[in-house]
């Protein structure tokens, strides 16, 4: 039989068809854990998802040529719960590779003091998942992608110009008890503002609505929360002062030290995005005031002396 005959070609084709075929390479994913209820940073309700940190996560995944997968979780208002341990537990349990919108504060990084922790509630969790404890790892941050300050805002009825804490004497103040902003107001000038403060219970989201009503004339609050309120209430009479307290912190991603290669790649992606001014438009798209990261990248320990000075 001559080479190239129909019979020989058919046999060759059959042999090739019987060879094992390597599966197509699946698209790599970047899995990020995001809190589902941090207005303007990350929100997830039903099938709707939005937020600045979600947009940054998408931009980073695109730079890495990966498909973004979000593991949504919930942080409950519980005095016994720790957001730091919860983030570590999600990472250590393999729920995600990174946690987004993480404060770059020294005490929230590295090896935790506890060896195990419970998982926060997350999409897909079972009753058994809510009971079990996870061996914790060592947290390593990425570069920062924005700066999160505390700002002074004024209510609609405020008439006195305010450019800093020194201008608050004689001004009716509102504050959520036992928060960093409350500590700043309480300790300022050896307690000079204490008698002017109306304290509210944190977690009830009463602060800005009551400022709007005129129950007090000014408050010190996270800029993110003011932005979120303004986005939800475009006709608000609450006014920004443009004043930022001198102590704030940068925000970034955090992962485990076992993900060193990924964290290095994310750092390169963030460097490129920052250099190209590509992150500020992501903030603008959700109505957030964008402030770029500022040194020091990681905030060191706070002391009472730090909070007494303006």
Secondary structure, 3 states (H helix, E strand, C coil): CCCCCHHHHHHHHHHHHHCCCCCCCCCCEEEEEEECEECCCEEEECCEEECHHHHHHHHHHHHCCCEEEEEEEECCCCCCCCHHHHHHHHHHCCCCCEEEEEECEHHHCEECCCCEEECCEECCCCHHHHHCEEECCEEEEEEEEEEECEEEEECCCCCCCCCCHHHHCCCCEEEECCCHHHHHHHHHHHCCCHHHEEEECCCCCCHHHHHHHCCCCEEEEEHHHHHHHHHHCCCCCCEEEEEECCCCEEEEEEEEHHHHHHHHHHHHHHHHHHHCCCCHHHHHCCCCCCCCCCCCCCECCCCHHHHHCC
